[in-house]
């Protein structure tokens, strides 16, 4: 992953489409491409079986949030630190980590759903 200057995102946030998100994942987190493909296949299968687009919509929302975070190295590093604390900390640390992870995810989803200028 290349570094950004002055805390700027590595790439612009892509449109919430499978193709654009796949390209973004390839740029900011290429190791995640197998998971992206596997989860896309699962969502497509669930959508076909249930004649429902909700699984694909959830997939796109999840991966748009992933890209939003991963394209910002400082935010991705902060999330990894809190995930590590949640996995290895005592009960107090786990509660704090869960709250911070929730804060990051809430802010991410808010940024993705707010109207862009």
C-alpha positions in Angstrom: 0.0 0.0 0.0 1.4 3.4 -0.9 1.4 6.2 1.6 -0.6 9.4 1.5 0.7 12.9 2.0 -0.6 15.1 4.7 -3.1 12.5 5.9 -5.0 12.5 2.6 -6.7 9.3 1.5 -4.7 7.1 -0.7 -7.5 7.0 -3.3 -10.8 8.8 -3.7 -13.8 6.9 -2.3 -15.1 4.9 -5.3 -18.8 4.6 -6.3 -20.7 1.9 -4.4 -20.6 -0.6 -7.3 -19.0 -4.1 -7.3 -16.6 -3.2 -10.1 -15.4 0.1 -8.5 -15.1 -1.5 -5.1 -13.1 -4.5 -6.5 -10.7 -2.0 -8.2 -10.3 0.0 -4.9 -9.7 -3.1 -2.8 -7.0 -4.2 -5.4 -5.3 -0.8 -4.8 -5.6 -0.3 -1.0 -5.7 -3.9 0.3 -4.9 -6.5 -2.4 -4.6 -9.3 0.2 -8.4 -8.8 0.8 -9.3 -9.6 -2.8 -10.0 -13.4 -2.1 -12.4 -12.5 0.7 -14.0 -9.9 -1.5 -14.6 -12.5 -4.2 -15.8 -15.2 -1.8 -18.2 -12.8 -0.1 -19.5 -11.5 -3.4 -20.2 -15.1 -4.6 -22.0 -15.8 -1.4 -24.1 -12.6 -1.6 -25.0 -13.3 -5.2 -26.0 -16.9 -4.4 -28.2 -15.7 -1.5 -29.8 -13.1 -3.7 -30.6 -15.6 -6.4 -32.0 -18.2 -3.9 -34.2 -15.7 -2.2 -35.0 -13.5 -5.2 -33.9 -10.6 -3.0 -31.2 -7.9 -3.5 -30.7 -7.4 0.2 -27.6 -9.7 0.4 -25.9 -7.8 -2.5 -26.8 -4.5 -1.0 -25.3 -5.6 2.4 -22.2 -6.8 0.6 -21.7 -3.4 -1.2 -22.3 -1.5 2.0 -19.8 -3.6 3.9 -17.1 -3.3 1.3 -17.7 0.4 0.7 -17.0 0.9 4.5 -14.0 -1.4 4.3 -12.5 0.7 1.4 -13.4 4.0 3.2 -11.3 2.9 6.2 -8.5 1.2 4.3 -7.9 4.1 2.0 -7.0 6.2 5.1 -3.9 4.6 6.6 -4.3 6.4 10.0 -7.9 5.3 10.3 -7.0 1.7 9.3 -4.2 1.6 11.8 -6.5 2.9 14.6 -9.1 0.3 13.8 -6.5 -2.5 13.8 -5.2 -1.3 17.3 -8.8 -1.4 18.7 -9.4 -4.8 17.1 -6.3 -6.1 18.7 -7.3 -4.7 22.1 -10.7 -6.3 21.7 -9.1 -9.7 21.0 -6.5 -9.6 23.8 -7.6 -7.2 26.5 -9.4 -7.7 29.8 -13.1 -7.0 30.1 -12.7 -3.3 30.6 -10.3 -3.0 27.6 -12.7 -5.1 25.5 -15.6 -2.8 26.3 -13.6 0.3 25.5 -12.3 -1.3 22.3 -15.9 -2.3 21.2 -17.1 1.3 21.8 -14.2 2.7 19.8 -14.7 0.2 16.9 -18.4 1.2 17.0 -17.5 4.9 16.8 -15.2 4.3 13.8 -17.8 2.3 12.0 -20.6 4.7 12.8 -18.5 7.6 11.5 -17.7 5.6 8.4 -21.3 4.8 7.6 -22.3 8.4 8.3 -19.7 9.7 5.9 -20.8 7.2 3.2 -24.4 8.1 3.5 -24.1 11.9 3.8 -24.7 13.9 0.6 -21.5 14.8 -1.3 -21.0 18.3 -2.5 
